[in-house]
Amino acid sequence: MVRTTKATVGLAGRAAPVLFKAACPDCRGRFELASDAFRLAIGASSRTTFYSFTCPDCRRAVRRPAGERIIELLTGGGVRTLRLHTG
């Protein structure tokens, strides 16, 4: 699960990082992570389109499917995106 929280303007007029609420399916931890903690991969199908992050509590890699709304939220929040090519 990913939800965005507020982005604020920090010192010197720069936007503070967007924070996303996330949860770990392994340890059930709930936390907020900055956009640079996520990676988004967009592939040719729903099986190859996902986002990932490392749980700050248990340090496990988490990989979750990303539908259109999640893609919109993550890209709008500045998450680095990798476009996977076929063939």
VMD Tcl script that builds the backbone (N, CA, C; Angstrom):
set m [mol new atoms 261]
animate dup $m
set s [atomselect $m all]
$s set {name element resname resid chain x y z} {
  {N N MET 1 A 0.835 -1.168 0.000}
  {CA C MET 1 A 0.000 0.000 0.000}
  {C C MET 1 A 0.884 1.237 0.000}
  {N N VAL 2 A 0.583 2.169 -0.867}
  {CA C VAL 2 A 1.318 3.420 -0.932}
  {C C VAL 2 A 0.311 4.553 -0.968}
  {N N ARG 3 A 0.534 5.537 -0.139}
  {CA C ARG 3 A -0.261 6.767 -0.149}
  {C C ARG 3 A 0.694 7.926 0.013}
  {N N THR 4 A 0.392 9.034 -0.625}
  {CA C THR 4 A 1.267 10.188 -0.483}
  {C C THR 4 A 0.864 11.007 0.722}
  {N N THR 5 A 1.849 11.684 1.280}
  {CA C THR 5 A 1.584 12.690 2.298}
  {C C THR 5 A 2.062 14.012 1.743}
  {N N LYS 6 A 1.948 15.034 2.505}
  {CA C LYS 6 A 2.186 16.377 1.992}
  {C C LYS 6 A 3.632 16.631 1.583}
  {N N ALA 7 A 3.761 17.464 0.594}
  {CA C ALA 7 A 5.070 17.998 0.217}
  {C C ALA 7 A 5.075 19.451 0.667}
  {N N THR 8 A 6.118 19.879 1.285}
  {CA C THR 8 A 6.195 21.247 1.757}
  {C C THR 8 A 7.387 21.939 1.130}
  {N N VAL 9 A 7.387 23.237 1.216}
  {CA C VAL 9 A 8.523 23.990 0.704}
  {C C VAL 9 A 9.488 24.204 1.848}
  {N N GLY 10 A 10.724 23.795 1.636}
  {CA C GLY 10 A 11.749 23.902 2.660}
  {C C GLY 10 A 12.510 25.202 2.551}
  {N N LEU 11 A 13.643 25.262 3.186}
  {CA C LEU 11 A 14.496 26.432 3.147}
  {C C LEU 11 A 14.961 26.704 1.735}
  {N N ALA 12 A 15.222 27.936 1.433}
  {CA C ALA 12 A 15.714 28.377 0.128}
  {C C ALA 12 A 14.708 28.096 -0.989}
  {N N GLY 13 A 13.426 27.940 -0.641}
  {CA C GLY 13 A 12.386 27.773 -1.638}
  {C C GLY 13 A 12.351 26.433 -2.332}
  {N N ARG 14 A 13.154 25.479 -1.905}
  {CA C ARG 14 A 13.154 24.149 -2.531}
  {C C ARG 14 A 12.055 23.289 -1.914}
  {N N ALA 15 A 11.444 22.483 -2.740}
  {CA C ALA 15 A 10.394 21.591 -2.247}
  {C C ALA 15 A 11.015 20.482 -1.415}
  {N N ALA 16 A 10.421 20.221 -0.268}
  {CA C ALA 16 A 10.859 19.104 0.568}
  {C C ALA 16 A 10.451 17.813 -0.132}
  {N N PRO 17 A 11.125 16.708 0.160}
  {CA C PRO 17 A 10.766 15.452 -0.510}
  {C C PRO 17 A 9.325 15.039 -0.199}
  {N N VAL 18 A 8.700 14.430 -1.185}
  {CA C VAL 18 A 7.367 13.874 -0.982}
  {C C VAL 18 A 7.522 12.611 -0.154}
  {N N LEU 19 A 6.642 12.442 0.815}
  {CA C LEU 19 A 6.654 11.235 1.640}
  {C C LEU 19 A 5.495 10.346 1.245}
  {N N PHE 20 A 5.760 9.052 1.230}
  {CA C PHE 20 A 4.743 8.064 0.913}
  {C C PHE 20 A 4.550 7.157 2.117}
  {N N LYS 21 A 3.293 6.884 2.457}
  {CA C LYS 21 A 3.006 5.905 3.506}
  {C C LYS 21 A 3.104 4.527 2.872}
  {N N ALA 22 A 3.787 3.632 3.543}
  {CA C ALA 22 A 3.965 2.282 3.019}
  {C C ALA 22 A 3.895 1.284 4.161}
  {N N ALA 23 A 3.777 0.024 3.809}
  {CA C ALA 23 A 3.707 -1.047 4.803}
  {C C ALA 23 A 4.496 -2.247 4.296}
  {N N CYS 24 A 5.083 -2.982 5.228}
  {CA C CYS 24 A 5.838 -4.179 4.892}
  {C C CYS 24 A 4.949 -5.410 5.101}
  {N N PRO 25 A 4.810 -6.255 4.088}
  {CA C PRO 25 A 3.990 -7.452 4.244}
  {C C PRO 25 A 4.650 -8.517 5.126}
  {N N ASP 26 A 5.974 -8.421 5.320}
  {CA C ASP 26 A 6.673 -9.421 6.129}
  {C C ASP 26 A 6.571 -9.125 7.625}
  {N N CYS 27 A 7.014 -7.944 8.034}
  {CA C CYS 27 A 7.011 -7.627 9.474}
  {C C CYS 27 A 5.794 -6.816 9.896}
  {N N ARG 28 A 4.973 -6.430 8.928}
  {CA C ARG 28 A 3.758 -5.644 9.167}
  {C C ARG 28 A 4.042 -4.226 9.658}
  {N N GLY 29 A 5.285 -3.767 9.489}
  {CA C GLY 29 A 5.632 -2.406 9.861}
  {C C GLY 29 A 4.934 -1.399 8.960}
  {N N ARG 30 A 4.616 -0.235 9.516}
  {CA C ARG 30 A 4.016 0.872 8.767}
  {C C ARG 30 A 4.899 2.083 8.974}
  {N N PHE 31 A 5.159 2.818 7.904}
  {CA C PHE 31 A 6.131 3.896 7.986}
  {C C PHE 31 A 5.926 4.854 6.819}
  {N N GLU 32 A 6.646 5.956 6.846}
  {CA C GLU 32 A 6.686 6.900 5.746}
  {C C GLU 32 A 8.088 6.880 5.152}
  {N N LEU 33 A 8.147 6.867 3.834}
  {CA C LEU 33 A 9.431 6.866 3.128}
  {C C LEU 33 A 9.450 8.002 2.109}
  {N N ALA 34 A 10.601 8.597 1.929}
  {CA C ALA 34 A 10.767 9.635 0.918}
  {C C ALA 34 A 10.791 9.002 -0.469}
  {N N SER 35 A 10.552 9.816 -1.462}
  {CA C SER 35 A 10.479 9.313 -2.838}
  {C C SER 35 A 11.764 8.619 -3.279}
  {N N ASP 36 A 12.910 9.023 -2.747}
  {CA C ASP 36 A 14.165 8.391 -3.171}
  {C C ASP 36 A 14.367 6.987 -2.599}
  {N N ALA 37 A 13.463 6.546 -1.715}
  {CA C ALA 37 A 13.540 5.187 -1.166}
  {C C ALA 37 A 12.838 4.170 -2.072}
  {N N PHE 38 A 12.118 4.653 -3.072}
  {CA C PHE 38 A 11.343 3.784 -3.959}
  {C C PHE 38 A 11.984 3.676 -5.325}
  {N N ARG 39 A 11.676 2.589 -6.009}
  {CA C ARG 39 A 11.997 2.398 -7.419}
  {C C ARG 39 A 10.719 1.921 -8.087}
  {N N LEU 40 A 10.473 2.413 -9.274}
  {CA C LEU 40 A 9.303 2.032 -10.046}
  {C C LEU 40 A 9.772 1.450 -11.365}
  {N N ALA 41 A 9.302 0.260 -11.692}
  {CA C ALA 41 A 9.612 -0.375 -12.971}
  {C C ALA 41 A 8.311 -0.506 -13.752}
  {N N ILE 42 A 8.319 0.004 -14.976}
  {CA C ILE 42 A 7.134 -0.063 -15.823}
  {C C ILE 42 A 7.454 -0.971 -17.003}
  {N N GLY 43 A 6.740 -2.073 -17.047}
  {CA C GLY 43 A 6.953 -3.059 -18.103}
  {C C GLY 43 A 5.785 -3.114 -19.068}
  {N N ALA 44 A 5.801 -4.123 -19.906}
  {CA C ALA 44 A 4.780 -4.284 -20.939}
  {C C ALA 44 A 3.473 -4.862 -20.396}
  {N N SER 45 A 3.505 -5.410 -19.185}
  {CA C SER 45 A 2.300 -6.019 -18.623}
  {C C SER 45 A 2.215 -5.721 -17.130}
  {N N SER 46 A 1.111 -6.108 -16.528}
  {CA C SER 46 A 0.953 -5.900 -15.088}
  {C C SER 46 A 1.942 -6.752 -14.287}
  {N N ARG 47 A 2.390 -7.849 -14.852}
  {CA C ARG 47 A 3.376 -8.699 -14.161}
  {C C ARG 47 A 4.755 -8.062 -14.092}
  {N N THR 48 A 5.041 -7.178 -15.038}
  {CA C THR 48 A 6.361 -6.546 -15.090}
  {C C THR 48 A 6.320 -5.065 -14.701}
  {N N THR 49 A 5.214 -4.643 -14.099}
  {CA C THR 49 A 5.084 -3.272 -13.624}
  {C C THR 49 A 4.929 -3.319 -12.109}
  {N N PHE 50 A 5.904 -2.748 -11.407}
  {CA C PHE 50 A 5.913 -2.846 -9.949}
  {C C PHE 50 A 6.734 -1.711 -9.339}
  {N N TYR 51 A 6.556 -1.527 -8.029}
  {CA C TYR 51 A 7.430 -0.625 -7.288}
  {C C TYR 51 A 8.111 -1.436 -6.202}
  {N N SER 52 A 9.245 -0.951 -5.737}
  {CA C SER 52 A 9.968 -1.672 -4.701}
  {C C SER 52 A 10.623 -0.692 -3.733}
  {N N PHE 53 A 10.902 -1.197 -2.537}
  {CA C PHE 53 A 11.603 -0.440 -1.500}
  {C C PHE 53 A 12.146 -1.434 -0.491}
  {N N THR 54 A 13.029 -0.977 0.364}
  {CA C THR 54 A 13.548 -1.803 1.454}
  {C C THR 54 A 12.860 -1.383 2.730}
  {N N CYS 55 A 12.315 -2.349 3.460}
  {CA C CYS 55 A 11.637 -2.056 4.720}
  {C C CYS 55 A 12.657 -1.513 5.724}
  {N N PRO 56 A 12.387 -0.346 6.297}
  {CA C PRO 56 A 13.344 0.207 7.266}
  {C C PRO 56 A 13.357 -0.553 8.598}
  {N N ASP 57 A 12.318 -1.344 8.869}
  {CA C ASP 57 A 12.251 -2.096 10.127}
  {C C ASP 57 A 12.975 -3.440 10.046}
  {N N CYS 58 A 12.642 -4.241 9.038}
  {CA C CYS 58 A 13.230 -5.588 8.950}
  {C C CYS 58 A 14.284 -5.715 7.848}
  {N N ARG 59 A 14.463 -4.660 7.045}
  {CA C ARG 59 A 15.476 -4.601 5.990}
  {C C ARG 59 A 15.216 -5.561 4.818}
  {N N ARG 60 A 14.023 -6.075 4.704}
  {CA C ARG 60 A 13.702 -6.956 3.572}
  {C C ARG 60 A 13.296 -6.138 2.360}
  {N N ALA 61 A 13.597 -6.662 1.198}
  {CA C ALA 61 A 13.172 -6.028 -0.049}
  {C C ALA 61 A 11.688 -6.301 -0.254}
  {N N VAL 62 A 10.937 -5.259 -0.563}
  {CA C VAL 62 A 9.501 -5.374 -0.795}
  {C C VAL 62 A 9.231 -5.007 -2.247}
  {N N ARG 63 A 8.479 -5.845 -2.914}
  {CA C ARG 63 A 8.103 -5.606 -4.309}
  {C C ARG 63 A 6.600 -5.773 -4.411}
  {N N ARG 64 A 5.940 -4.737 -4.941}
  {CA C ARG 64 A 4.481 -4.742 -5.031}
  {C C ARG 64 A 4.042 -4.364 -6.442}
  {N N PRO 65 A 2.923 -4.899 -6.913}
  {CA C PRO 65 A 2.427 -4.515 -8.237}
  {C C PRO 65 A 2.028 -3.031 -8.247}
  {N N ALA 66 A 2.161 -2.409 -9.394}
  {CA C ALA 66 A 1.806 -0.999 -9.525}
  {C C ALA 66 A 0.787 -0.822 -10.643}
  {N N GLY 67 A -0.417 -0.466 -10.254}
  {CA C GLY 67 A -1.454 -0.147 -11.230}
  {C C GLY 67 A -1.320 1.303 -11.671}
  {N N GLU 68 A -2.245 1.736 -12.499}
  {CA C GLU 68 A -2.184 3.083 -13.060}
  {C C GLU 68 A -2.155 4.174 -11.992}
  {N N ARG 69 A -2.972 4.057 -10.975}
  {CA C ARG 69 A -3.028 5.086 -9.927}
  {C C ARG 69 A -1.712 5.153 -9.152}
  {N N ILE 70 A -1.148 4.007 -8.817}
  {CA C ILE 70 A 0.136 3.978 -8.098}
  {C C ILE 70 A 1.232 4.580 -8.967}
  {N N ILE 71 A 1.245 4.252 -10.251}
  {CA C ILE 71 A 2.234 4.824 -11.170}
  {C C ILE 71 A 2.110 6.342 -11.178}
  {N N GLU 72 A 0.891 6.830 -11.258}
  {CA C GLU 72 A 0.642 8.273 -11.265}
  {C C GLU 72 A 1.150 8.938 -9.983}
  {N N LEU 73 A 0.850 8.338 -8.840}
  {CA C LEU 73 A 1.294 8.892 -7.561}
  {C C LEU 73 A 2.821 8.889 -7.434}
  {N N LEU 74 A 3.434 7.772 -7.776}
  {CA C LEU 74 A 4.879 7.660 -7.615}
  {C C LEU 74 A 5.640 8.561 -8.581}
  {N N THR 75 A 5.245 8.577 -9.842}
  {CA C THR 75 A 5.944 9.449 -10.786}
  {C C THR 75 A 5.721 10.914 -10.453}
  {N N GLY 76 A 4.509 11.269 -10.016}
  {CA C GLY 76 A 4.218 12.638 -9.617}
  {C C GLY 76 A 5.000 13.064 -8.386}
  {N N GLY 77 A 5.379 12.089 -7.565}
  {CA C GLY 77 A 6.141 12.371 -6.354}
  {C C GLY 77 A 7.649 12.301 -6.550}
  {N N GLY 78 A 8.097 12.095 -7.785}
  {CA C GLY 78 A 9.518 12.115 -8.070}
  {C C GLY 78 A 10.254 10.799 -7.907}
  {N N VAL 79 A 9.531 9.689 -7.848}
  {CA C VAL 79 A 10.180 8.379 -7.719}
  {C C VAL 79 A 10.898 8.042 -9.026}
  {N N ARG 80 A 12.117 7.552 -8.920}
  {CA C ARG 80 A 12.883 7.152 -10.101}
  {C C ARG 80 A 12.176 6.000 -10.796}
  {N N THR 81 A 12.100 6.106 -12.118}
  {CA C THR 81 A 11.352 5.143 -12.917}
  {C C THR 81 A 12.253 4.476 -13.946}
  {N N LEU 82 A 12.108 3.172 -14.048}
  {CA C LEU 82 A 12.803 2.385 -15.047}
  {C C LEU 82 A 11.757 1.828 -16.000}
  {N N ARG 83 A 11.907 2.124 -17.266}
  {CA C ARG 83 A 10.989 1.586 -18.273}
  {C C ARG 83 A 11.630 0.347 -18.874}
  {N N LEU 84 A 10.962 -0.783 -18.700}
  {CA C LEU 84 A 11.485 -2.056 -19.190}
  {C C LEU 84 A 11.074 -2.241 -20.647}
  {N N HIS 85 A 12.000 -2.658 -21.465}
  {CA C HIS 85 A 11.743 -2.880 -22.886}
  {C C HIS 85 A 11.559 -4.363 -23.150}
  {N N THR 86 A 10.739 -4.672 -24.124}
  {CA C THR 86 A 10.554 -6.070 -24.524}
  {C C THR 86 A 11.349 -6.329 -25.788}
  {N N GLY 87 A 11.724 -7.600 -25.937}
  {CA C GLY 87 A 12.376 -8.032 -27.161}
  {C C GLY 87 A 13.788 -7.724 -27.172}
}
mol reanalyze $m
mol bondsrecalc $m
mol representation Tube
mol addrep $m
